[in-house]
Amino acid sequence: MLVSTTFVTAILAAGTVSVHPLAAPGKTTLTDDSIRFTIAEQGTFTLQRGPVTAVIVDNSAVDTRDVPEHRAGYNGVASLSHKMRRDNLFVPTYAGLNLEHIHDGTLKVERERFEPRRAGMQLRIIDPFTVELYQPPTPNWKLESCGRYQILPDGMLEYTFECIPRAGLFEKDYIGLFWASYIDRPEEKAIQFRGHESKGPRRKEWIRAVTPRHGVESTHPPAGPLPQIRFEEGFPLTLAFNRSKYVYAEPWYFGISHGMAYVMMFRAQDGIWFAQSPTGGGANNPAWDFQWFIPNYKVDEAYGFVMRAAYIPYESPEQVARDTRRHRVALNSES
C-alpha cells in the first residue's frame, strides 16, 4: 500500500546533494562528543524554569514523590506542571513526548512493537536546564538515538531528537518513528490546528480534529507534496497510516486540559505528521501524538528534528497563537 505517490522535491534530490534534508542539527551528545555530561543515578531529573516544571525519565520504573508509580517503558516527560495547575498534565503512570515506535511499514515491527520502551536508555545530565535520553543501537532495528530536553527561560520545552541507523534493516527505504503524549482526563479529546480538508479548497482555517476511535482518521500530514511512504497490508500500528480528511497548513497544534493548553510546535522542514487517539492512555485519556519519517536513509548517517512544547493557560485559539508565535518563528527561522 502507498500513502503518497509524490516525493518531496528536496528528498528526490537527496542523491545529488551532500546534505540530506533531514540531517541532524548536531546538538546532542550523539553527534557532538565535546558535550560533557553526567549520568543520572535514578533515571529521573527535574527541570524547572519560569512557571513550568518538567520531570524527565528514562524507560525504567520510577517511584518518587514527583513521579509516583511511574511504569517502566514510558520515557520522556513523566510529569509536566505549571504554577497555574500543579497537577500532572500526563497520565501519572505514563508520559509525554515519549518515544514509542520504530518501524519501516512492514510486519517486522511485530518482533517488538514498542522497542524504545524495552531497550535500555541512559539519562544524561548536561546542565540544570538540559538533559538527554540516549539509547544505544536497539536490538531489532539497530537504531541509535538521543533526545535532548531543554527548558527555556520562559518554561518552554525544546526537544531535539537525533538518530543514526547502524544497519540497513528498514526495507521500504524509510525510517518511521512515533511519539506519544498521554493526557490525563482533559475536558475534551480534540486537537486544534490551522489547516483544511486535503481534497477541498486550500482555505486555511481552524480545524478541531476528533478521531472517532483508536486507529481511525488518526493522522494529519502536512499540506503539499509528501514523501513516498509504503506499508504492508496488516501493518499493526493503526495510528500511523490511517489518514484523516485534513492536512495542516501550519506546523503546530494544541489540545486543552483543565484550563491549560498543551502546544506542540515543529519546524516545517521536518515534515512531522500529527496523530491522535481518543483512548491511547485509557478510556478518558487521549493520546496527542506525532510521527516522523526519514526517507532515503543511509547507514551511519545522522538525522534529526527540533520541536518545542508549551504548557500555558488557555483562553482561545487566537490567544494560544499569540502566546506561542515567538517560539514558532524562532523554530522556523533556524530552518
C-alpha positions, 0 to 999 in steps of 0.5 A: 500500500502507498500513502503518497505517490509524490516525493518531496522535491528536496528528498528526490534530490537527496542523491545529488546533494551532500546534505540530506534534508533531514540531517541532524542539527548536531546538538546532542551528545550523539553527534557532538562528543565535546558535550560533557555530561553526567549520568543520572543515578535514578533515571529521573531529573527535574527541570524547572524554569519560569512557571513550568516544571518538567520531570524527565525519565528514562524507560525504567520504573520510577517511584518518587514523590514527583513521579509516583508509580511511574511504569517502566517503558514510558520515557520522556516527560513523566510529569509536566506542571505549571504554577497555574495547575500543579497537577500532572498534565500526563497520565501519572503512570505514563508520559509525554513526548515519549518515544514509542515506535520504530518501524519501516511499514512492514510486519517486522515491527511485530518482533517488538512493537514498542522497542524504545520502551524495552531497550535500555536508555541512559539519562544524561545530565548536561546542565540544570536546564538540559538533559538527554535520553540516549539509547544505544543501537536497539536490538531489532532495528539497530537504531541509535538515538538521543533526545535532548530536553531543554527548558527555556527561560520562559518554561518552554520545552525544546526537544531535539531528537537525533538518530543514526541507523547502524544497519540497513534493516528498514526495507521500504527505504524509510525510517518511521518513528512515533511519539506519544503524549498521554493526557490525563482526563482533559475536558475534551479529546480534540486537537486544534490546528490551522489547516483544511480538508486535503481534497477541498479548497486550500482555505486555511482555517481552524480545524478541531480534529476528533478521531472517532476511535483508536486507529481511525482518521488518526493522522494529519500530514502536512499540506503539499507534496509528501514523501513516498511512504509504503506499508504492508497490508496488516501493518499493526500500528493503526495510528500511523497510516490511517489518514484523516480528511485534513492536512495542516497548513501550519506546523503546530497544534494544541489540545486543552486540559483543565484550563491549560493548553498543551502546544506542540510546535515543529519546524516545517522542514521536518515534515512531522505528521500529527496523530491522535487517539481518543483512548491511547492512555485509557478510556478518558485519556487521549493520546496527542501524538506525532510521527516522523519519517526519514526517507532515503536513509543511509547507514551511519548517517545522522538525522534529526528534528527540533520541536518545542512544547508549551504548557500555558493557560488557555483562553482561545485559539487566537490567544494560544497563537499569540502566546506561542508565535515567538517560539514558532518563528524562532523554530522556523527561522533556524530552518 
